[in-house]
Amino acid sequence: MDISVIGAGYVGLVTSACLAYLGNRVIAVDSNREKLASLKQGRAPFYEPGLDQFLKEAIESGFLEFSDSIESAVARSQVVFIAVGTPPLVNGESDLSQVMAVARAIGRSLDSSRKRIIVNKSTVPVGSGNWVEMLVSQGVQSVQTVPARASKSDAPVFSVVSNPEFLREGSAIADSFYPDRIVVGASDDQAAALMKQLYQPILSQSFEAPAYAPRPSSLATVPFVVTDLPSAELIKYAANAFLAMKISFANEIAGLCEKVGADVRQIVRGIGLDKRIGANFLSSGVGWGGSCFGKDIGALMQVAREYNYTTPLLEATCEVNERQRLVVIKKLQEELKILKGRTVGLMGLSFKPNTDDLRDAPSLTIARQLLKMGASVKVYDPVANDICRDQHPDLDLVYCDTLTHLATDSDALVLVTEWEEFQRSDWKGLSKVMRWPLIIDGRNALIESDVTIAGLIYRGIGH
Ligand SMILES: NC(=O)c1ccc[n+]([C@@H]2O[C@H](COP(=O)([O-])OP(=O)(O)OC[C@H]3O[C@@H](n4cnc5c(N)ncnc54)[C@H](O)[C@@H]3O)[C@@H](O)[C@H]2O)c1
């Protein structure tokens, strides 16, 4: 199929490359010229394992190209994906200005040569399907200079569907090829059928798996879930809210464990083996972050407020998370007593491993609080140092290129992002250069005995 994807960020770029791999002719459109220049050379503007190689292959195959023109991309496409950002506003609502601009631009670009399916992949509040349809129509009308004369058969025909995205940064390619489900919300059966046809190779797993994203052995088919438009939009928010709630639940229990002398690691194993609960997203630590959870829960609560409906579970999920981010500060205070004048090294900056995404990262909350308390903050992240320096020039951080540099003269190290390389640290070597041998494991990711055998003091979360 001929496809355009508007917005070549984490979601749009991976979607474009995967659809191109499956044999579709894809035009990925972005308004950021700098980003486009790097993309045309097969370089992703962010860190995602395997993506650079994947992009290069897609470009070389001739199935993926890049453009800054929505108009020419739409003219050549049957299916147009909207994958622009929907960042949070201060009141928790989603900022829909990018979606609005793109929907109108799509409308201005439509012609009557064929029916177009406009697919909303951006995470948008309930009701946005109808709203996008209205904006596209406004775009259409804005270029019909003599509407009274335009015959009905000349009017562009289009249908808006919702296709929420569930990929995770860090495993985005595999998540796109092997999703747990594909959800399509549509009020037009023909549009839903076309989406099924587009996704058929994934639904039936009939494509040859790329070497860098092998197919899970247990996966035979992927469920295709067709819903109405508002339900598809709500599925995305509800899924993220539920995952965040699981983590906050584990963190709340972790706090109780510390009071009563229990070990949250044993508890989450004990409850996670129950199939009704499941082990994923039950680990305790410095809490959840990233570009989606906080933003999506905020938007969900905002929608509920519009209907005067209370959402105590969602509020508690956020409240527990805010408290949790500062648990490591309390532990540092317990161990070091005074933080003013101390040096604390943060192991990891990105909101989770295998990405350089710093949006709503717990590391930033922790760093800000330590700086406010008069501590000196050193940081080391395998991929996110430069991005942090660029995006947060206000933060007075000492950037380190190695763990040894981070540990040198530090009074404590705090593991904030569970990068794999941290689990293999030379603890003995690090203990020799530290001023005080304290490790706070903010993700319960380290092997406690490895750390203590090297003579360091180990403190985890909830045990
Ligand atoms: N990042 C994730 O893990 C993830 C997962 C699932 C869903 N989502 C949702 O998907 C959407 C996109 O998220 P993202 O992380 O990819 O965002 P992003 O900010 O990384 O990418 C958005 C892209 O859109 C481009 N853009 C903005 N306005 C444009 C315009 N007028 N024309 C063309 N391009 C334009 C930007 O330059 C940027 O490259 C959001 O709604 C997000 O909530 C994200």
The ligand as an SDF file (V2000), in Angstrom:
LIG
                    3D

 44 48  0  0  0  0  0  0  0  0999 V2000
    7.2240    7.3700   22.6410 N   0  0  0  0  0  0  0  0  0  0  0  0
    6.5010    6.3330   22.9930 C   0  0  0  0  0  0  0  0  0  0  0  0
    7.0110    5.3810   23.5870 O   0  0  0  0  0  0  0  0  0  0  0  0
    5.0460    6.2450   22.6370 C   0  0  0  0  0  0  0  0  0  0  0  0
    4.3840    5.0170   22.7520 C   0  0  0  0  0  0  0  0  0  0  0  0
    3.0420    4.9460   22.4180 C   0  0  0  0  0  0  0  0  0  0  0  0
    2.3610    6.0850   22.0110 C   0  0  0  0  0  0  0  0  0  0  0  0
    3.0170    7.2680   21.9390 N   0  0  0  0  0  0  0  0  0  0  0  0
    2.2650    8.4460   21.4660 C   0  0  0  0  0  0  0  0  0  0  0  0
    2.5940    8.6410   20.0910 O   0  0  0  0  0  0  0  0  0  0  0  0
    2.6360   10.0420   19.8000 C   0  0  0  0  0  0  0  0  0  0  0  0
    4.0010   10.3990   19.2510 C   0  0  0  0  0  0  0  0  0  0  0  0
    4.9500   10.1940   20.2760 O   0  0  0  0  0  0  0  0  0  0  0  0
    6.5250   10.2620   19.9980 P   0  0  0  0  0  0  0  0  0  0  0  0
    7.1850    9.8460   21.2520 O   0  0  0  0  0  0  0  0  0  0  0  0
    6.8140    9.5670   18.7320 O   0  0  0  0  0  0  0  0  0  0  0  0
    6.7000   11.8580   19.7840 O   0  0  0  0  0  0  0  0  0  0  0  0
    7.9800   12.6260   19.2470 P   0  0  0  0  0  0  0  0  0  0  0  0
    7.9090   13.9730   19.8680 O   0  0  0  0  0  0  0  0  0  0  0  0
    9.1960   11.7850   19.3880 O   0  0  0  0  0  0  0  0  0  0  0  0
    7.7030   12.7680   17.6640 O   0  0  0  0  0  0  0  0  0  0  0  0
    6.7830   13.6270   17.1040 C   0  0  0  0  0  0  0  0  0  0  0  0
    7.3350   14.0890   15.7640 C   0  0  0  0  0  0  0  0  0  0  0  0
    6.3510   14.8600   15.0820 O   0  0  0  0  0  0  0  0  0  0  0  0
    7.0050   15.9020   14.3820 C   0  0  0  0  0  0  0  0  0  0  0  0
    6.0360   16.9600   14.0780 N   0  0  0  0  0  0  0  0  0  0  0  0
    5.4450   17.8400   14.9120 C   0  0  0  0  0  0  0  0  0  0  0  0
    4.6270   18.6660   14.2200 N   0  0  0  0  0  0  0  0  0  0  0  0
    4.6990   18.2740   12.9280 C   0  0  0  0  0  0  0  0  0  0  0  0
    4.0870   18.7480   11.7320 C   0  0  0  0  0  0  0  0  0  0  0  0
    3.2430   19.7810   11.7290 N   0  0  0  0  0  0  0  0  0  0  0  0
    4.3920   18.1300   10.5830 N   0  0  0  0  0  0  0  0  0  0  0  0
    5.2480   17.0750   10.5440 C   0  0  0  0  0  0  0  0  0  0  0  0
    5.8660   16.6020   11.6490 N   0  0  0  0  0  0  0  0  0  0  0  0
    5.5850   17.1990   12.8300 C   0  0  0  0  0  0  0  0  0  0  0  0
    8.1060   16.3360   15.3410 C   0  0  0  0  0  0  0  0  0  0  0  0
    9.1310   17.0540   14.6700 O   0  0  0  0  0  0  0  0  0  0  0  0
    8.5700   14.9850   15.8910 C   0  0  0  0  0  0  0  0  0  0  0  0
    9.6440   14.4660   15.1200 O   0  0  0  0  0  0  0  0  0  0  0  0
    2.2690   10.7510   21.0880 C   0  0  0  0  0  0  0  0  0  0  0  0
    0.9190   11.0320   21.1040 O   0  0  0  0  0  0  0  0  0  0  0  0
    2.6130    9.7360   22.1550 C   0  0  0  0  0  0  0  0  0  0  0  0
    1.8520    9.9020   23.3210 O   0  0  0  0  0  0  0  0  0  0  0  0
    4.3420    7.3770   22.2190 C   0  0  0  0  0  0  0  0  0  0  0  0
  1  2  1  0
  2  3  2  0
  2  4  1  0
  4  5  1  0
  4 44  2  0
  5  6  2  0
  6  7  1  0
  7  8  2  0
  8  9  1  0
  8 44  1  0
  9 10  1  0
  9 42  1  0
 10 11  1  0
 11 12  1  0
 11 40  1  0
 12 13  1  0
 13 14  1  0
 14 15  2  0
 14 16  1  0
 14 17  1  0
 17 18  1  0
 18 19  2  0
 18 20  1  0
 18 21  1  0
 21 22  1  0
 22 23  1  0
 23 24  1  0
 23 38  1  0
 24 25  1  0
 25 26  1  0
 25 36  1  0
 26 27  1  0
 26 35  1  0
 27 28  2  0
 28 29  1  0
 29 30  1  0
 29 35  2  0
 30 31  1  0
 30 32  2  0
 32 33  1  0
 33 34  2  0
 34 35  1  0
 36 37  1  0
 36 38  1  0
 38 39  1  0
 40 41  1  0
 40 42  1  0
 42 43  1  0
M  CHG  2   8   1  16  -1
M  END
$$$$
